[in-house]
Structures are given as structure tokens and as C-alpha cells.
Amino acid sequence: MRRRGVVITGLGIVSPLAIGSADFGVSALAGNPGIGPLTLFTDSGLPASCRRVGKVHNFRPEGRVTRSVKKQAGRFGQFAIPLP
């Protein structure tokens, strides 16, 4: 079996702690939990145990994705698109 190589061309993180590897490291070392109250939609029908979430703050898809991709990909999918 032929072994295939892997090339890492960059490092990026989109997480509830921060966007970008440098900011993520600072936030993680500071002990920030990244967990907070649900704000993207109403939580009235959810049990209390489901009302704290890890939300990605300050994510702006503009400049990252085209308008057509923004319509097709949900917010979660847009996180995976690399910066230009």
C-alpha cells in the first residue's frame, strides 16, 4: 500500500472561545469557559439543562463567503470555509 502525505497549509479555529488560533490560545489560557446563555433563538420550550450553550461570538460571514454560499450553507457550515 502506498503511503500518502499530508500537507498542512494553515491553522484556524472557530470556537466559542475565539476566532483564530492566537486569540483562542489567549482565551483558553485565561480560563474562559466559552459557555453562556442561549441568545440565537428563544429557549422557552427547552429544559433548563439545555439553556447554556457554546456560541461563536463575533462571527461575520461577510468577506468569508459569497452571497450564494451564505444562502446554501448554514451558519455551522460557514465556519469551515477558510479565510481568503
C-alpha positions as CSV (number, residue, x, y, z in Angstrom):
1,M,0.0,0.0,0.0
2,R,1.4,3.4,-1.0
3,R,1.6,6.0,1.8
4,R,0.2,9.4,1.0
5,G,1.5,12.5,2.6
6,V,-0.5,15.3,4.2
7,V,0.3,19.0,3.9
8,I,-1.0,21.5,6.5
9,T,-1.4,24.8,4.8
10,G,-2.6,26.8,7.8
11,L,-4.2,26.7,11.2
12,G,-7.5,28.2,12.1
13,I,-10.0,27.9,14.8
14,V,-13.7,28.9,15.1
15,S,-14.9,28.2,18.6
16,P,-16.9,29.7,21.4
17,L,-13.6,30.8,23.0
18,A,-12.4,32.8,20.0
19,I,-11.9,33.0,16.3
20,G,-8.3,32.5,15.2
21,S,-5.6,30.4,16.8
22,A,-3.8,33.2,18.6
23,D,-7.0,34.6,20.2
24,F,-8.1,31.0,21.1
25,G,-4.8,30.4,22.9
26,V,-5.1,33.6,24.9
27,S,-8.7,32.8,25.8
28,A,-8.0,29.2,26.7
29,L,-5.0,30.1,28.9
30,A,-7.1,32.7,30.7
31,G,-9.6,30.0,31.6
32,N,-12.6,31.4,29.7
33,P,-15.3,28.8,29.5
34,G,-17.0,29.9,26.2
35,I,-20.4,28.8,27.6
36,G,-23.3,31.2,28.1
37,P,-27.0,31.7,27.8
38,L,-28.8,30.8,24.6
39,T,-29.4,34.0,22.5
40,L,-29.8,33.0,18.9
41,F,-33.4,31.8,19.4
42,T,-35.9,31.6,22.1
43,D,-35.3,28.9,24.7
44,S,-38.9,28.8,26.1
45,G,-39.5,25.2,25.0
46,L,-36.2,23.8,26.2
47,P,-35.4,22.2,29.6
48,A,-33.2,24.3,31.9
49,S,-30.3,22.0,31.3
50,C,-30.3,23.0,27.6
51,R,-30.3,26.7,28.0
52,R,-26.5,27.2,28.3
53,V,-24.6,26.8,25.1
54,G,-21.2,27.3,23.4
55,K,-21.9,30.2,21.0
56,V,-19.3,31.5,18.5
57,H,-19.3,35.3,19.0
58,N,-18.3,38.0,16.5
59,F,-18.6,35.6,13.5
60,R,-19.3,37.7,10.4
61,P,-19.6,35.7,7.2
62,E,-19.3,38.8,5.0
63,G,-15.9,38.7,3.4
64,R,-15.5,35.0,4.1
65,V,-18.2,33.6,1.8
66,T,-20.0,34.6,-1.3
67,R,-23.7,35.5,-1.1
68,S,-24.7,32.3,-2.9
69,V,-22.7,30.2,-0.4
70,K,-24.2,32.1,2.5
71,K,-27.7,31.2,1.2
72,Q,-26.8,27.5,0.8
73,A,-24.6,26.8,3.8
74,G,-25.9,27.2,7.3
75,R,-24.0,29.1,9.9
76,F,-22.2,26.0,11.1
77,G,-21.1,25.2,7.6
78,Q,-19.7,28.7,7.1
79,F,-17.3,28.2,9.9
80,A,-15.4,25.6,7.9
81,I,-14.8,27.9,4.9
82,P,-11.2,29.2,5.1
83,L,-10.4,32.9,5.0
84,P,-9.4,34.3,1.6
